């Protein structure tokens, strides 16, 4: 899911350049004119964030797939499949030396990926925080975006897992216990996001900055107030359903709540970007933003790209690690 989301996210900095054919100007290399990118530009930060995130996630995902790719190589009934999966499995034979190196590498990559999540989403928050625009110039954004990323990420996992669990009859592998634990993480990180919302309002009030106060009042009472309050309902109130164990273990409720959280996080980005831009310091530059046909087309197109990559993955590669399932089956049962 991370890889497919990064593939979609990488399109937007290119489109925002205005001249996507010159995307390589953002890369740090010594060109013929002796020019380097402007490292104080958030666009360059996005390039580093997206490429680092994609690289580490791809390597981590691929290393975890090696035993399963070898299994698919051995079980493939076509010569094309045996060649393709054999090439991708890197000569995996499953001996003790392979497993020892695999476990060490997997642990190292997990250790690298954990701070990577914090750093990448902090950079996304700094993209806003370095601007002097009221509503963006806030130091709460980096940790707030990290919490929001985990919050929306687990909600997206629930959105994808619950239908796939039913369609492919994976109830024995993805149990209600797994869904309940994900719901508890959504509840916990939802409180982090809620703290970020109220911290933002408190900071604007405590600072005495009339521009910051206006932006927050405009979000709640201005022309985009329905978007703001819908965001608050989806991100603050809906996760509170998960205090109930019965609701945490109900797939329909989990799926509906996960969809609401995804909608709320999309509305959050809309509120942050639009309500800070449509009324800034100069009333002469005030205006209303209404998404055009091409705005919606670009957004819906990224959803289509994400789903296409997801379906290809489910069709061609194991969606659940076969090697890990074998380990669980092979474990001796402890008598109660």
Buried (B, 14 or more C-beta within 10 A) or exposed (E): BBBBBBBBBBBEBBEEBEEEEEEEBBEEEEEEEEEEBEEEEBBBBBBBBBEBBBEBBEBBBBBBBBBBBBBBBEEBEEEEBBEBBBEBBEEBEBEEEBEEEBEEBBEEBEEEBEEBBBBBBBBBBBBBBBBEEBBBBBEBBBBBBBBBBBBBBBBBBBBBBBEBBEEEEBEEBBEEEBBBEBBBBBBBBBBBBBBBBEBBBEBBEEEEBEBBBBBBEBBBEBEBBEBBEBBBBBBBEBBBBBEEEEBBBBBEBBBBBBBBBBBBBBBBEBBBBBBBBBBBEEEEEEEEBEEEEEEEEBEEEBEEBBEEBBEEBBEEBBBEBBBEBEEEEEEEEEEE
